[in-house]
Amino acid sequence: MKKSRITKILMLCTMLIIGVTMVGCSPLNDAMVKLGLRNNDFNYMKTNKVDEIIIESSRDTGFRFKVTDPKAIQEIYKELSSGNPESERSSLDPDYIFKIHSGDQVKTYNYVVGVSESGKGNFYNDTNAYKVPKNLDQTIINNLSFIRRPRDFNSIYYGTIMKVLEMNKDQLGNGKYKVGINILGDIDCVKYVFSVDLQGFQKDVQKIIPGAEIMKKDNSQNFNVIVNVQNKGYDSSTFRTLITIDNKTDNVYSKYYVVGHYDFKKWDITVGKNGQKPENW
């Protein structure tokens, strides 16, 4: 724990001891706000009626859900109010967009799930940034009980891509190519992808293919080899993905049919030979 945070906690304890002896004041919240350990910027959610909170995926524009239950809205308010105000916001792409509707007024914020960057806000708009606790992630998950997220998603999703990249690392990793990995069109799965996980995945990819990057919406021109990922269906025990490699430099286009089977608490991943669909596809 950093010294500055220890100092803040010690100061908070001192102020609380003094505050509880004073009549007619609320020392806890005021002291924490003064020390930058929480904020009052979301008090409008408590004093004004919030009709609904719409949460949208930044990667899948068709994926959105509404929070209208007053108890759920108050839980979100508590998490946001406990966020530390920060001078900088996260450098990662947002995972969700929050739209808080209160009458005719709509306040919009960006949210990066599970960010661990020190001193940077993961919930922000154009003027303010807050580092909110990971409990907000759980609040979202509780409201996503209707979605069918693949079991052990990170393992199977990134594992299938890594399997194909490993098969081509000698060629693609020789420094001749600029490799981009495109998951933006993978509609069935992109809603489950978070920026923090993508950051870790890109680091793993660059260990076998130096310089490879996860593509963004507007930078396809930066790459002469594009790896496209397209899920072809999944259930609790099977995951199918078509991965193509479009080598524009050598004018070579390759297909890889990848299937994962969940068995004994792990995914077993296989790739069809010679561009053919495997029998269990």
Sequence and secondary structure as in RCSB ss.txt:
>XXXX:A:sequence
MKKSRITKILMLCTMLIIGVTMVGCSPLNDAMVKLGLRNNDFNYMKTNKVDEIIIESSRDTGFRFKVTDPKAIQE
IYKELSSGNPESERSSLDPDYIFKIHSGDQVKTYNYVVGVSESGKGNFYNDTNAYKVPKNLDQTIINNLSFIRRP
RDFNSIYYGTIMKVLEMNKDQLGNGKYKVGINILGDIDCVKYVFSVDLQGFQKDVQKIIPGAEIMKKDNSQNFNV
IVNVQNKGYDSSTFRTLITIDNKTDNVYSKYYVVGHYDFKKWDITVGKNGQKPENW
>XXXX:A:secstr
  HHHHHHHHHHHHHHHHHTTSTT  HHHHHHHHTTSS STTTHHHHS   EEEEEESS TT EEEE  HHHHHH
HHHHHHT EEESSB SS  SEEEEEEETTEEEEEEE TT   TT BSEE SS EEE  THHHHHHHHTTTTS   
TTHHHHHHHHHHHHHHHTHHHHTSSS  EEEE TT HHHHTT  HHHHHHHHHHHHHHSTT EE  TT GGG SE
EEEEEEEEE SSEEEEEEEEEETTTTEEEEEEEEEEEETTEEEEEE GGG   TT 
